[in-house]
Amino acid sequence: MNTKSIPTANINREAAAALVAAALAAAREIGIEIAVAVTDATGTLRAFERADGAPFLTASVAEDKAWTSASFGFPTHVWNDYVTNDPKVAPLAHLPRMVAVHELFSRCCSLESHVC
């Protein structure tokens, strides 16, 4: 057994595309238009789509939100709890790409930890 590497879960294109479709459908169901980004465990973008009516800034927010989730291994609404409740972690929220979100927003993005 190689002790110099760590096995990492990955997501294929088909699964990433299915997550994007499911997130967009969930957003339509609650009446909002969003951008959705899916990353693998390393934070590398695997799939992305922005609804026609979603503001253009949602694209970078979705990618950064997915990257944040992948970086820490949990959904960004959990990250928000750390940022607001732990003064040792709070300064990290101001780093580029780190995105914490309110739980209301995360409802449409809660399919899996790396989907936003």
C-alpha positions, 0 to 999 in steps of 0.5 A, spaced: 500 500 500 502 506 498 502 511 504 504 517 500 498 518 497 491 519 499 485 516 496 480 522 494 472 521 492 471 524 485 465 526 481 464 524 473 461 529 468 454 525 468 453 526 475 456 533 476 451 535 470 445 531 474 446 535 480 446 542 476 439 540 473 437 538 480 439 544 483 436 548 477 429 545 478 429 546 485 430 553 484 425 554 479 420 550 484 421 555 489 421 561 484 428 563 484 433 563 478 440 561 480 447 559 478 450 552 480 457 550 480 459 543 482 466 542 484 470 535 485 473 534 492 479 539 490 475 544 488 476 544 481 470 546 477 466 540 474 459 543 471 456 550 471 450 553 469 447 560 470 439 560 469 437 566 464 434 570 469 440 569 474 444 576 475 451 575 472 454 576 479 451 569 481 456 566 477 462 567 481 459 566 487 456 559 485 463 557 483 466 560 490 461 557 494 462 550 491 470 551 492 469 553 499 465 547 501 470 543 497 476 546 501 473 545 508 468 538 506 462 541 509 456 545 506 457 553 506 451 554 511 455 550 516 461 554 514 457 560 516 456 557 523 463 557 524 464 564 521 459 567 526 460 563 532 468 562 532 472 568 533 478 564 531 475 562 524 471 569 523 477 572 520 478 567 514 471 569 512 474 575 509 479 571 504 478 571 497 473 565 494 471 564 501 463 564 501 459 563 507 451 564 506 445 564 510 441 558 511 435 560 507 439 561 501 443 554 502 436 551 501 436 551 494 443 548 494 443 543 499 443 537 494 451 535 496 456 539 499 460 541 493 454 544 489 452 551 489 
